[in-house]
Amino acid sequence: METAQGFKDRMTELGYVEGTDVTYDFQHANFDRSLIPQVLQQVEAKHPDLIFAITTGLNQAAVRGITDKSIPIVFGAVVDPVVAGIVPDWEHGSAFSTGAAMLPDFKASLAFLKAVIPNLKTVGTLFNPGEDNDATNIKLINEAAAEAGIEIVAVPVDNANDLPQRVQSFAGKVDAIFLIQSNIVQTAVPVVAQTAQRIKLPLFNSVYSAELKDQLAGFHAISYKKNGEHAADIADRILKGEKPADIATYVPQPDDFESLVSVKGLEAVGLTLPEALKDSPWIIK
């Protein structure tokens, strides 16, 4: 995962030599929530100096499940740690947890979509109603859309097997689809892309994937790698003696996002690049 790799790369830049100054023990639950308690038990039993926990669900479970509160937990790939109950507010960590958020900038995302599709009026998106990340995303994208004069058509999905049917429901109802940072959706973007192309709807994502650059119309994407790097900066501060409660959550800045347009992705659904963007640095080669 790019978040983990960004964390490790930045730790190396900060002077932590793997095998000498730091040892990484990567555990994962394979997106199976029932395995999370077991994973956390295994991690805690090793008494690490610090835990780097990735995704909202895992961090929520870690806050509750790690009984040794002397072990600091740094989070990554969490959209809104306040709503998720991981930290008390944006200015402070909890007594044992803080980290780097992936709060989206939907105002910029929708402005990007309108630049690529000038007549954009309606945008479809998919979300898991059982995920705190998704709830925050939907709230924020609706607020940004209201300001931009765009209608959001949000379709719930709690099973990846239902994605093709849910995407199909956008046919004739929206001008484009924009995917939020939803775990259930992001693990199946190729499936979403296939259906979107079949119904001739341009698909944009909030996560960049080089493998899909010819299938999607574009990306207004936050960098998971940079998220890991920011989390490493926070981990470094904790390992050097700062308390998590004294460290504010990192909030993404404009440099943490990329705007990219795929000419091939647009052509696949019968669209062309607007003349105003012919010389744009956004174009993916």
N, C-alpha and C positions, 0 to 999 in steps of 0.2 A: 504494500500500500504506500502511496506517495507520501502520506503524512508521516509514516514511520521512517521512510527513507530520508525525508527532509530533516527530521529530528536527528537522525544519526549523522547525516552529513554536516549539519550545523554544530553538533557536539564535537565532531572532529575538528572543525574550524576553530572552535573555542579551546582546543588543546587537549581534549579527552581522547587518549589513544586507546582504541579497542584492544582488550586483552591485557592492558597495563593499568590505565586509569579507570576504565569502565568495561563492564561486561553486560551484554544485552541478552535477555531471555525472552523471546517473543512467544506469547501465548495468544490463541484466538479461539473464538466460539463458533466459527463458520456460520455466522448470522443465525445461530440457533440459541434463542434466549434461555432455553432450558439448560444449556451447558455453562452459562455465565457463572452461577454460584460455584461450580466445580473449578472453573478456571481461576476465579478469585481466591479460592482456598489454596490452590497450588501456588499461586503467586505469593500470597501472604506467608505461607509456610517457609518460603526461602528468605524471609526477612530482608527484602531489598532496601537500599537507601532511598529509592524513589520509584514510584510507579508512573509510567506514562500510559494513560488510558485513552483509547480512541473510540469515538462515537458517543452520542448522548446516552443511549440505553446502557452501555457498559459503564459509563461514569456514574449514572444514577445508581446502578447496582453496586459499584465500588464504594460510593459514599456510604451506602447502607451496610454493605457486606464485609468491607475491610474493618476488622475489629480493632486492630492495632493502629490507633490514631496518631502514633508517632511517625508513621510512614507517610510522607507527603505524596499527594496524587496530583499530577499535572495533566490537564485534559487537552485533547485536540479533536478536531472534526465535530465540534459542538456548535450548533447555531446560536442558541440562547441559553446560556448556563443559569441565568437568573430564573427564567420561567421553568427550567428543568429542575430547579431546586438544588443546584450544585454549589452555587455561591450566593451570598445574601444580596449583593447588588453589583453594579458594574465597576464600582470604585474599589472594591475589596474582595479578597478571596475568603474562603472559610478558614477555620483554624488549621485545616490540613489539605485544602485543595484550591487550586487556581489554574489558569491556563490561557490558551489562545482560542478565541471564538472564530466562527466562520459566518458571522452575521452578513447576510446578503445586502447588496445595494440595488434594490429593485427599481428605484427611480432611474439609475443609470442603465439598468438592464432593459427597461421598457423604452427608454430614449434610443438605445442601440437598435432594438427591434423596429422602431418606427423609422429609423434612418435606412434600414435594409428593406423594409416594406412600408413605403410612405403612406399607403392608404389603410394602414392597420387600425382596426376598430375593436376587435375581440381577440382575446388570447386564451387558449385552453391550457390547463395544467392538471397534473395528477398528484394526489397526496394520500397519505395513510392517516386516517383520522385517529389512529391509536398511538401516533408518535408525537411527542412534544415538539420536536424539531419541525415537523410538518405543520403543526398548528401555528407556530410562530411564523413560518414562511408564508402561509396562506393569509394570515392577518396583515403581514407587512406588504405582500404583493397587492392585496386589495386596496390598502391605503395609498400605495404609489400609483396604482391604476386609476383611482378616483381623481387624483391630482392631475394625471396625464390625459384624462378623458377616454380611458380605455376600459372595456368591460372584461372581467376575468370570469371564465367558465371553469370552475374547479370541480373535478370529478374524483370521488373517493375510490380508493382501491386498497384492499388489505390482503390480497393474495396475488402474487406475481403471475399466476396462471390466468388471471382475469385481465391482464394488461392489454392484449390485442383487442378484446371486446370494448374496453373502456376507451382506448384510443379511437376505435371505429366510431364511437358515439360523438366524436367531435366533427365528423363529416357534415359539411353544410352549415355548421354552427359557429365556427371560429375562423379567423384569418391565419393563425399560426399557433403552434404549440411551444410552450416554454417549460422546461423541466426544472423543478426546484431541487434542492439538495435533500431528496428523499431516498432513504436506503432501499426501499422496496422498488423504486423506479430506477435508481442509478445502477443497480445490479443487473438490470435487464434492458438497458438502452438499445442494444441492437434489435431486440424484439419490437420496441416502441418505434424505432426508425423504419423498420420494414413495413409496419402498418401505416405509419404516417406517409411514406412514399406511395403506398398503394392507393391511399385516398387523396393524394396530391396536396398534402399540407406541409408547409415548411416547418421543420423541427429545430428548435434552438435549445441549448443545454447550459446549465449553470456550472457544469463540470467539463473540462476539456479532455478529449480523448483523441489522440492522433490517429488511432485505428478507424475512427468513425468520421473523419473530416470530410470524406466524400459523400457520406450518407446524410449528414446533418447540414442544415442551411447555415448554421453558425453557432457561436458560443459567446456568452458573456459570463466568463468563468472565473471563479475564485480559485486560487492556486492551493491545492492540498499540500504541495511540497513546501510552499512558503508558510502555510499554517504550522507544519511540523517544525520549521526553522524558528518561528516565533515561540513555539512551545519549548524548544530547546533553550532559547535565551532565558525563559522563565525558570526552567529546570536548573540552569547554571546558577542563577541568583539564589535559588533555594539551597542548592548544594554548597554554596559559599556562605550560607548562614542566614539569609533573609527568611522571614516567616511568610507562609502562603497568604495569611490574612492581610499582610501589608502590601501585597502585589495585586494590582488591578488586572482584570481580564484584558487581554489584548483584543482590540477591536480592529477589524480589517480596514486598511487605508486604500485609496485609489490604486496605488502601485501593486496591491495584492490581486487585482482583477485584470483579465485580458479580454479584449474585444476582437473576435475573429469571424470572418465571413468566408463561406465556402461557395465558390462559383459553381462547382460541380453539384453540390448539394442543392443549390437553388434550381439549377437546370433540371435536376431529377424530378422536381415537382412542377416544372413548367414555368419557372420564374427566371428573371434575368437580374443581374446586378444593376442597381440604379446608376444613372450616368454620374451623379454627384459622388459616387464612391469608386469610380473607375481607377483613380490613382491613390486610393486609400491604403494606409499601412495595415488595415484590418484584414486584407485579403490573404487567404491561405493558398499557398502555391502547391 
